[in-house]
Amino acid sequence: METKVVHLTFKEPYIGMTDLYFSSLKAIYDVVPKEAVGIEYKSLTNAIRGKSEYENKKVTIRIGQLVRKASIRTKK
């Protein structure tokens, strides 16, 4: 069983944080202001289309899969 995960890495710590994990690109902007990310949401979605990584001078954003062990209930 796999779930999408978005890994945001700050090149310089943002309020003491360097790595954050989200379930979507949109969720980033609920926690981090666009100025700290260095790109607006709509521009990010265009820049990352068809890719699994985006990088600018402030952050690196990677999209991957969180692999989970299937529970007995989901095997039916």
N, CA, C and O atoms as CSV, one atom per row, in Angstrom:
chain,resi,resn,atom,element,x,y,z
A,1,MET,N,N,0.857,-1.172,0.000
A,1,MET,CA,C,0.000,0.000,0.000
A,1,MET,C,C,0.906,1.239,0.000
A,1,MET,O,O,1.822,1.327,0.817
A,2,GLU,N,N,0.664,2.186,-0.896
A,2,GLU,CA,C,1.490,3.381,-0.996
A,2,GLU,C,C,0.640,4.642,-0.909
A,2,GLU,O,O,-0.499,4.681,-1.375
A,3,THR,N,N,1.218,5.661,-0.305
A,3,THR,CA,C,0.578,6.959,-0.155
A,3,THR,C,C,1.560,8.029,-0.602
A,3,THR,O,O,2.756,7.938,-0.324
A,4,LYS,N,N,1.059,9.032,-1.289
A,4,LYS,CA,C,1.905,10.136,-1.749
A,4,LYS,C,C,2.456,10.914,-0.555
A,4,LYS,O,O,1.743,11.163,0.417
A,5,VAL,N,N,3.731,11.293,-0.640
A,5,VAL,CA,C,4.350,12.121,0.390
A,5,VAL,C,C,5.190,13.192,-0.301
A,5,VAL,O,O,5.889,12.921,-1.278
A,6,VAL,N,N,5.109,14.412,0.224
A,6,VAL,CA,C,5.867,15.543,-0.309
A,6,VAL,C,C,6.884,15.939,0.763
A,6,VAL,O,O,6.517,16.276,1.888
A,7,HIS,N,N,8.152,15.893,0.400
A,7,HIS,CA,C,9.247,16.213,1.333
A,7,HIS,C,C,9.791,17.585,0.967
A,7,HIS,O,O,10.294,17.787,-0.138
A,8,LEU,N,N,9.688,18.519,1.892
A,8,LEU,CA,C,10.182,19.886,1.714
A,8,LEU,C,C,11.438,20.047,2.559
A,8,LEU,O,O,11.399,19.848,3.773
A,9,THR,N,N,12.543,20.403,1.930
A,9,THR,CA,C,13.810,20.635,2.630
A,9,THR,C,C,14.215,22.084,2.446
A,9,THR,O,O,14.369,22.554,1.319
A,10,PHE,N,N,14.390,22.798,3.558
A,10,PHE,CA,C,14.874,24.175,3.504
A,10,PHE,C,C,16.398,24.158,3.419
A,10,PHE,O,O,17.051,23.387,4.123
A,11,LYS,N,N,16.955,24.988,2.576
A,11,LYS,CA,C,18.407,25.085,2.455
A,11,LYS,C,C,18.996,25.837,3.643
A,11,LYS,O,O,20.139,25.590,4.025
A,12,GLU,N,N,18.231,26.746,4.226
A,12,GLU,CA,C,18.577,27.407,5.480
A,12,GLU,C,C,17.370,27.238,6.398
A,12,GLU,O,O,16.241,27.463,5.962
A,13,PRO,N,N,17.573,26.852,7.645
A,13,PRO,CA,C,16.431,26.556,8.527
A,13,PRO,C,C,15.381,27.668,8.553
A,13,PRO,O,O,15.703,28.855,8.600
A,14,TYR,N,N,14.128,27.246,8.521
A,14,TYR,CA,C,12.986,28.155,8.625
A,14,TYR,C,C,12.383,27.921,10.008
A,14,TYR,O,O,11.922,26.818,10.303
A,15,ILE,N,N,12.382,28.920,10.835
A,15,ILE,CA,C,11.972,28.854,12.249
A,15,ILE,C,C,12.435,27.537,12.901
A,15,ILE,O,O,11.666,26.844,13.567
A,16,GLY,N,N,13.694,27.229,12.688
A,16,GLY,CA,C,14.317,26.064,13.309
A,16,GLY,C,C,14.082,24.740,12.610
A,16,GLY,O,O,14.573,23.708,13.067
A,17,MET,N,N,13.341,24.746,11.511
A,17,MET,CA,C,13.027,23.494,10.816
A,17,MET,C,C,13.779,23.420,9.489
A,17,MET,O,O,13.961,24.428,8.805
A,18,THR,N,N,14.211,22.207,9.139
A,18,THR,CA,C,14.847,22.019,7.832
A,18,THR,C,C,14.071,21.042,6.959
A,18,THR,O,O,14.100,21.159,5.734
A,19,ASP,N,N,13.381,20.087,7.561
A,19,ASP,CA,C,12.637,19.077,6.801
A,19,ASP,C,C,11.201,18.997,7.281
A,19,ASP,O,O,10.932,18.861,8.475
A,20,LEU,N,N,10.283,19.085,6.329
A,20,LEU,CA,C,8.858,18.938,6.621
A,20,LEU,C,C,8.264,17.966,5.612
A,20,LEU,O,O,8.742,17.863,4.482
A,21,TYR,N,N,7.215,17.252,6.025
A,21,TYR,CA,C,6.563,16.261,5.167
A,21,TYR,C,C,5.081,16.578,5.068
A,21,TYR,O,O,4.437,16.909,6.064
A,22,PHE,N,N,4.545,16.473,3.850
A,22,PHE,CA,C,3.150,16.818,3.595
A,22,PHE,C,C,2.493,15.753,2.723
A,22,PHE,O,O,3.169,14.937,2.097
A,23,SER,N,N,1.169,15.778,2.694
A,23,SER,CA,C,0.422,14.843,1.854
A,23,SER,C,C,0.126,15.419,0.469
A,23,SER,O,O,-0.322,14.695,-0.420
A,24,SER,N,N,0.374,16.713,0.282
A,24,SER,CA,C,0.138,17.344,-1.015
A,24,SER,C,C,0.946,18.629,-1.121
A,24,SER,O,O,1.417,19.160,-0.115
A,25,LEU,N,N,1.104,19.122,-2.338
A,25,LEU,CA,C,1.788,20.401,-2.535
A,25,LEU,C,C,0.998,21.532,-1.882
A,25,LEU,O,O,1.584,22.438,-1.289
A,26,LYS,N,N,-0.315,21.484,-1.988
A,26,LYS,CA,C,-1.176,22.530,-1.424
A,26,LYS,C,C,-1.010,22.629,0.087
A,26,LYS,O,O,-1.066,23.725,0.646
A,27,ALA,N,N,-0.806,21.496,0.752
A,27,ALA,CA,C,-0.669,21.480,2.208
A,27,ALA,C,C,0.556,22.263,2.682
A,27,ALA,O,O,0.567,22.770,3.803
A,28,ILE,N,N,1.576,22.363,1.849
A,28,ILE,CA,C,2.772,23.135,2.208
A,28,ILE,C,C,2.369,24.557,2.589
A,28,ILE,O,O,2.850,25.103,3.582
A,29,TYR,N,N,1.488,25.147,1.795
A,29,TYR,CA,C,1.126,26.551,1.962
A,29,TYR,C,C,0.172,26.805,3.129
A,29,TYR,O,O,-0.110,27.958,3.454
A,30,ASP,N,N,-0.328,25.738,3.762
A,30,ASP,CA,C,-1.110,25.889,4.991
A,30,ASP,C,C,-0.191,26.098,6.189
A,30,ASP,O,O,-0.625,26.598,7.227
A,31,VAL,N,N,1.084,25.714,6.048
A,31,VAL,CA,C,2.041,25.762,7.148
A,31,VAL,C,C,3.147,26.791,6.910
A,31,VAL,O,O,3.589,27.470,7.836
A,32,VAL,N,N,3.586,26.893,5.655
A,32,VAL,CA,C,4.749,27.713,5.314
A,32,VAL,C,C,4.323,28.829,4.356
A,32,VAL,O,O,3.649,28.549,3.365
A,33,PRO,N,N,4.694,30.079,4.621
A,33,PRO,CA,C,4.331,31.163,3.697
A,33,PRO,C,C,5.086,31.042,2.370
A,33,PRO,O,O,6.201,30.523,2.320
A,34,LYS,N,N,4.459,31.529,1.304
A,34,LYS,CA,C,5.062,31.424,-0.037
A,34,LYS,C,C,6.427,32.099,-0.104
A,34,LYS,O,O,7.278,31.691,-0.894
A,35,GLU,N,N,6.646,33.121,0.710
A,35,GLU,CA,C,7.943,33.807,0.718
A,35,GLU,C,C,9.057,32.883,1.210
A,35,GLU,O,O,10.192,32.971,0.741
A,36,ALA,N,N,8.736,32.007,2.145
A,36,ALA,CA,C,9.731,31.064,2.667
A,36,ALA,C,C,9.986,29.926,1.678
A,36,ALA,O,O,11.085,29.373,1.633
A,37,VAL,N,N,8.963,29.577,0.883
A,37,VAL,CA,C,9.106,28.523,-0.120
A,37,VAL,C,C,9.814,29.068,-1.360
A,37,VAL,O,O,10.552,28.347,-2.032
A,38,GLY,N,N,9.585,30.330,-1.649
A,38,GLY,CA,C,10.248,30.957,-2.792
A,38,GLY,C,C,9.521,30.781,-4.107
A,38,GLY,O,O,10.059,31.113,-5.163
A,39,ILE,N,N,8.292,30.257,-4.057
A,39,ILE,CA,C,7.478,30.076,-5.257
A,39,ILE,C,C,6.019,29.969,-4.826
A,39,ILE,O,O,5.717,29.396,-3.779
A,40,GLU,N,N,5.130,30.514,-5.621
A,40,GLU,CA,C,3.701,30.417,-5.326
A,40,GLU,C,C,3.180,29.044,-5.728
A,40,GLU,O,O,3.778,28.359,-6.558
A,41,TYR,N,N,2.064,28.651,-5.134
A,41,TYR,CA,C,1.500,27.321,-5.363
A,41,TYR,C,C,1.270,27.026,-6.841
A,41,TYR,O,O,1.707,25.986,-7.333
A,42,LYS,N,N,0.600,27.908,-7.549
A,42,LYS,CA,C,0.279,27.655,-8.959
A,42,LYS,C,C,1.551,27.512,-9.798
A,42,LYS,O,O,1.619,26.656,-10.680
A,43,SER,N,N,2.544,28.336,-9.529
A,43,SER,CA,C,3.814,28.237,-10.252
A,43,SER,C,C,4.524,26.929,-9.926
A,43,SER,O,O,5.140,26.319,-10.800
A,44,LEU,N,N,4.439,26.495,-8.665
A,44,LEU,CA,C,5.055,25.226,-8.272
A,44,LEU,C,C,4.403,24.051,-8.992
A,44,LEU,O,O,5.095,23.153,-9.470
A,45,THR,N,N,3.079,24.055,-9.070
A,45,THR,CA,C,2.411,22.943,-9.748
A,45,THR,C,C,2.811,22.885,-11.219
A,45,THR,O,O,2.952,21.797,-11.777
A,46,ASN,N,N,2.995,24.030,-11.846
A,46,ASN,CA,C,3.451,24.054,-13.242
A,46,ASN,C,C,4.901,23.600,-13.358
A,46,ASN,O,O,5.243,22.858,-14.280
A,47,ALA,N,N,5.760,24.035,-12.434
A,47,ALA,CA,C,7.185,23.711,-12.486
A,47,ALA,C,C,7.459,22.238,-12.231
A,47,ALA,O,O,8.417,21.685,-12.772
A,48,ILE,N,N,6.634,21.594,-11.415
A,48,ILE,CA,C,6.901,20.208,-11.033
A,48,ILE,C,C,6.120,19.204,-11.888
A,48,ILE,O,O,6.303,17.995,-11.744
A,49,ARG,N,N,5.270,19.687,-12.757
A,49,ARG,CA,C,4.447,18.807,-13.597
A,49,ARG,C,C,5.334,17.808,-14.355
A,49,ARG,O,O,6.256,18.199,-15.072
A,50,GLY,N,N,5.040,16.524,-14.186
A,50,GLY,CA,C,5.782,15.476,-14.865
A,50,GLY,C,C,7.119,15.146,-14.231
A,50,GLY,O,O,7.870,14.328,-14.760
A,51,LYS,N,N,7.425,15.770,-13.107
A,51,LYS,CA,C,8.698,15.534,-12.418
A,51,LYS,C,C,8.419,15.125,-10.977
A,51,LYS,O,O,7.295,15.254,-10.492
A,52,SER,N,N,9.429,14.641,-10.310
A,52,SER,CA,C,9.269,14.284,-8.906
A,52,SER,C,C,10.095,15.184,-7.990
A,52,SER,O,O,10.133,14.969,-6.778
A,53,GLU,N,N,10.765,16.204,-8.571
A,53,GLU,CA,C,11.597,17.092,-7.758
A,53,GLU,C,C,11.596,18.510,-8.317
A,53,GLU,O,O,11.563,18.724,-9.529
A,54,TYR,N,N,11.632,19.473,-7.393
A,54,TYR,CA,C,11.744,20.887,-7.741
A,54,TYR,C,C,12.772,21.503,-6.797
A,54,TYR,O,O,12.820,21.162,-5.615
A,55,GLU,N,N,13.586,22.403,-7.316
A,55,GLU,CA,C,14.589,23.062,-6.476
A,55,GLU,C,C,14.723,24.526,-6.869
A,55,GLU,O,O,14.715,24.868,-8.052
A,56,ASN,N,N,14.848,25.384,-5.861
A,56,ASN,CA,C,15.187,26.798,-6.066
A,56,ASN,C,C,16.222,27.182,-5.020
A,56,ASN,O,O,16.771,26.304,-4.354
A,57,LYS,N,N,16.499,28.460,-4.860
A,57,LYS,CA,C,17.557,28.863,-3.929
A,57,LYS,C,C,17.155,28.711,-2.461
A,57,LYS,O,O,18.012,28.783,-1.580
A,58,LYS,N,N,15.865,28.503,-2.183
A,58,LYS,CA,C,15.408,28.389,-0.800
A,58,LYS,C,C,15.084,26.961,-0.363
A,58,LYS,O,O,15.323,26.586,0.784
A,59,VAL,N,N,14.533,26.160,-1.297
A,59,VAL,CA,C,14.037,24.828,-0.920
A,59,VAL,C,C,14.290,23.784,-2.003
A,59,VAL,O,O,14.561,24.099,-3.162
A,60,THR,N,N,14.192,22.543,-1.577
A,60,THR,CA,C,14.089,21.411,-2.492
A,60,THR,C,C,12.802,20.686,-2.114
A,60,THR,O,O,12.554,20.424,-0.937
A,61,ILE,N,N,11.988,20.365,-3.110
A,61,ILE,CA,C,10.726,19.660,-2.882
A,61,ILE,C,C,10.770,18.377,-3.680
A,61,ILE,O,O,11.003,18.392,-4.888
A,62,ARG,N,N,10.542,17.252,-2.989
A,62,ARG,CA,C,10.527,15.945,-3.645
A,62,ARG,C,C,9.182,15.283,-3.398
A,62,ARG,O,O,8.643,15.326,-2.292
A,63,ILE,N,N,8.652,14.673,-4.444
A,63,ILE,CA,C,7.406,13.925,-4.310
A,63,ILE,C,C,7.744,12.451,-4.418
A,63,ILE,O,O,8.411,12.021,-5.359
A,64,GLY,N,N,7.282,11.687,-3.451
A,64,GLY,CA,C,7.561,10.255,-3.451
A,64,GLY,C,C,6.382,9.465,-2.921
A,64,GLY,O,O,5.272,9.980,-2.787
A,65,GLN,N,N,6.644,8.223,-2.626
A,65,GLN,CA,C,5.616,7.325,-2.112
A,65,GLN,C,C,6.003,6.837,-0.730
A,65,GLN,O,O,7.132,6.397,-0.514
A,66,LEU,N,N,5.080,6.912,0.197
A,66,LEU,CA,C,5.250,6.367,1.524
A,66,LEU,C,C,4.725,4.941,1.464
A,66,LEU,O,O,3.536,4.724,1.226
A,67,VAL,N,N,5.589,3.984,1.675
A,67,VAL,CA,C,5.195,2.579,1.585
A,67,VAL,C,C,4.758,2.111,2.962
A,67,VAL,O,O,5.483,2.263,3.945
A,68,ARG,N,N,3.571,1.544,3.019
A,68,ARG,CA,C,3.024,1.042,4.278
A,68,ARG,C,C,2.820,-0.458,4.188
A,68,ARG,O,O,2.633,-1.016,3.107
A,69,LYS,N,N,2.861,-1.075,5.309
A,69,LYS,CA,C,2.528,-2.487,5.380
A,69,LYS,C,C,1.008,-2.609,5.284
A,69,LYS,O,O,0.282,-1.879,5.959
A,70,ALA,N,N,0.538,-3.508,4.465
A,70,ALA,CA,C,-0.904,-3.707,4.329
A,70,ALA,C,C,-1.440,-4.354,5.607
A,70,ALA,O,O,-0.852,-5.297,6.137
A,71,SER,N,N,-2.547,-3.838,6.079
A,71,SER,CA,C,-3.144,-4.426,7.272
A,71,SER,C,C,-3.968,-5.640,6.869
A,71,SER,O,O,-4.307,-5.810,5.698
A,72,ILE,N,N,-4.281,-6.463,7.820
A,72,ILE,CA,C,-5.071,-7.673,7.543
A,72,ILE,C,C,-6.438,-7.274,7.000
A,72,ILE,O,O,-6.976,-7.957,6.129
A,73,ARG,N,N,-7.002,-6.186,7.497
A,73,ARG,CA,C,-8.325,-5.737,7.041
A,73,ARG,C,C,-8.323,-5.321,5.567
A,73,ARG,O,O,-9.325,-5.519,4.880
A,74,THR,N,N,-7.205,-4.742,5.058
A,74,THR,CA,C,-7.194,-4.283,3.673
A,74,THR,C,C,-6.856,-5.377,2.677
A,74,THR,O,O,-6.944,-5.144,1.471
A,75,LYS,N,N,-6.469,-6.571,3.136
A,75,LYS,CA,C,-6.117,-7.666,2.236
A,75,LYS,C,C,-7.342,-8.390,1.673
A,75,LYS,O,O,-7.208,-9.158,0.721
A,76,LYS,N,N,-8.519,-8.166,2.232
A,76,LYS,CA,C,-9.731,-8.877,1.796
A,76,LYS,C,C,-10.144,-8.532,0.415
A,76,LYS,O,O,-11.143,-9.055,-0.079
